[in-house]
Amino acid sequence: MERNDPRSRSDAYGSRINRSHSPIIANAVPWISIVIGSILPIFAIAAALPMVPPLGLLMLLAWRLVRPGLLPVWAGMPLGLVDDLYSGQPFGFAIFTWSLIMIVIELIESRMPWRAFWQDWFSASILILAYLLAGWLLSGGQPNVHSLIALVPQLVFTTLLFPIAARIVAMLDRFRLHRWKAV
């Protein structure tokens, strides 16, 4: 059969024989990308206003909304622990809020299993707003109107970055499911 059509035993990934997904890469890529997202904001330039978005939370939301069911509900606790180590918020804040966010997303997923992207974006925007407001109230600073107004650019910037985070997650998902040659 190969003499008639040499491409008969191949697909877009090369030879179909001896190719498989790597379970290590498939399981590690979401977790590593969220941890990298939590660590990246410490390299930003310091400014008077909070402008740097919580990239770890963005990646968590993107993974959970783009690929529902990939991360377990309890994933908010260990990933929030890593974010607490780098974010500057009081310890336990990200553990608590990320766990609540994962539970809320699970409830949204059970109520509306088929959603469009704009509905995911709206859900992510509401969760980002709740996260930033909770961080504003629990940060130890004086909650007043001026500090709330200073929070608006970070909220807008983070909300507008969600589609980019979702696109990055889609690219990482394609890499995660790439077929590697089995040894």
C-alpha positions in Angstrom: 0.0 0.0 0.0 2.9 2.4 0.8 4.2 1.9 -2.8 0.9 3.3 -4.2 0.7 6.3 -1.8 3.7 7.0 0.5 1.5 9.4 2.6 -1.0 6.7 3.5 0.6 6.1 6.9 1.2 9.7 7.9 -0.8 12.7 9.0 0.0 16.3 9.9 2.2 15.1 12.7 4.3 12.8 10.7 4.2 9.0 11.0 1.2 7.7 12.8 3.1 4.8 14.1 5.1 5.4 17.3 3.6 8.8 18.0 1.8 9.7 21.2 1.0 12.6 23.5 3.5 13.0 26.4 1.6 12.6 29.6 4.2 14.6 31.5 4.0 17.6 29.2 0.2 17.3 28.9 -0.2 17.5 32.7 2.7 20.0 33.5 2.1 22.8 30.9 -1.0 24.3 32.6 0.5 24.3 36.0 3.9 25.7 34.9 2.3 28.4 32.8 0.2 29.6 35.8 3.2 29.6 38.1 5.2 31.6 35.5 2.3 34.0 35.3 2.4 34.4 39.0 6.2 35.1 39.0 6.3 37.5 36.0 4.8 40.6 37.7 7.7 40.9 40.1 9.9 41.9 37.1 7.7 44.9 36.2 8.9 48.4 36.7 7.5 50.0 39.9 5.0 52.7 39.4 2.8 54.9 41.6 -0.4 53.3 40.4 -1.2 49.6 40.4 -0.8 48.9 36.6 0.6 45.3 36.5 -2.2 42.8 36.0 -2.3 39.6 38.1 -1.0 37.4 35.3 -1.2 34.2 37.4 -4.9 34.8 37.9 -5.3 35.6 34.2 -3.7 32.3 33.2 -5.7 30.4 35.8 -8.9 31.9 34.4 -7.9 31.3 30.9 -7.0 27.7 31.4 -10.2 27.0 33.4 -12.5 28.8 30.9 -10.8 27.8 27.6 -10.2 24.1 28.7 -12.9 23.3 31.3 -12.3 20.2 33.3 -8.5 20.2 32.7 -7.6 21.7 36.1 -9.3 20.2 39.2 -11.3 22.4 41.5 -8.7 22.0 44.3 -6.0 23.5 42.0 -6.7 27.0 43.3 -5.1 26.1 46.6 -1.6 25.1 45.5 -1.5 27.7 42.7 -2.7 30.4 45.1 0.0 29.4 47.5 2.6 30.0 44.8 1.0 33.3 43.9 1.0 34.4 47.6 4.7 33.9 47.7 5.3 36.4 44.9 2.3 38.8 44.9 2.9 40.9 47.9 -0.7 40.4 49.2 -1.2 39.1 52.7 -0.4 35.4 52.9 -3.4 33.2 52.3 -5.2 35.8 50.2 -4.6 34.1 46.8 -5.2 30.7 48.3 -8.6 31.7 49.5 -9.7 33.8 46.5 -8.3 31.4 43.9 -10.1 28.5 45.6 -13.3 30.5 45.6 -12.8 31.5 41.9 -12.4 27.8 41.0 -15.6 26.9 42.8 -17.5 29.8 41.1 -16.2 28.7 37.7 -17.3 25.2 38.5 -20.8 26.5 39.3 -20.9 28.5 36.1 -19.8 25.5 34.2 -22.5 23.3 35.7 -25.2 25.9 34.9 -24.0 26.9 31.4 -21.9 24.2 29.9 -22.0 25.7 26.4 -20.9 29.3 26.4 -19.6 31.7 23.8 -16.3 33.5 24.3 -17.9 36.8 25.2 -19.7 35.0 28.1 -16.3 33.6 29.3 -14.8 37.1 29.0 -17.7 38.6 30.9 -17.4 35.9 33.6 -13.6 36.5 33.8 -14.2 40.3 34.1 -16.5 39.9 37.0 -14.1 37.5 38.8 -11.2 39.9 38.1 -13.2 42.8 39.5 -14.1 40.8 42.6 -10.4 39.7 43.1 -9.0 43.2 42.7 -11.6 44.7 45.0 -11.0 42.1 47.6 -7.2 42.7 47.3 -7.9 46.5 47.6 -9.9 46.0 50.8 -7.6 43.4 52.4 -4.2 44.9 51.5 -3.9 46.9 54.7 -4.0 50.3 53.1 -6.6 53.0 53.6 -9.6 52.2 51.4 -10.8 55.6 50.1 -12.2 57.0 46.9 -8.7 58.0 45.5 -7.2 54.5 45.9 -10.3 53.0 44.3 -10.0 55.3 41.3 -6.3 54.4 41.1 -7.4 50.7 40.9 -9.5 51.4 37.7 -6.5 51.3 35.2 -5.4 47.9 36.5 -8.9 46.6 36.3 -9.4 47.8 32.7 -5.9 46.6 31.6 -6.4 43.1 33.2 -9.9 42.8 31.6 -8.5 43.7 28.2 -5.7 41.2 28.5 -8.0 38.2 29.0 -8.4 37.5 25.3 -4.6 37.6 24.8 -4.2 35.2 27.8 -6.9 32.9 26.2 -5.0 32.9 22.9 -1.7 32.1 24.7 -3.5 29.2 26.5 -4.8 27.9 23.2 -1.3 27.9 21.8 0.1 26.2 24.9 -2.8 23.7 24.6 -1.7 22.8 21.1 1.9 22.4 22.4 0.6 20.3 25.3 -1.2 17.9 23.0 1.6 17.7 20.4 2.4 14.1 19.3 5.9 13.1 20.3 7.8 10.1 19.1 7.5 7.4 21.7 10.8 5.7 22.6 
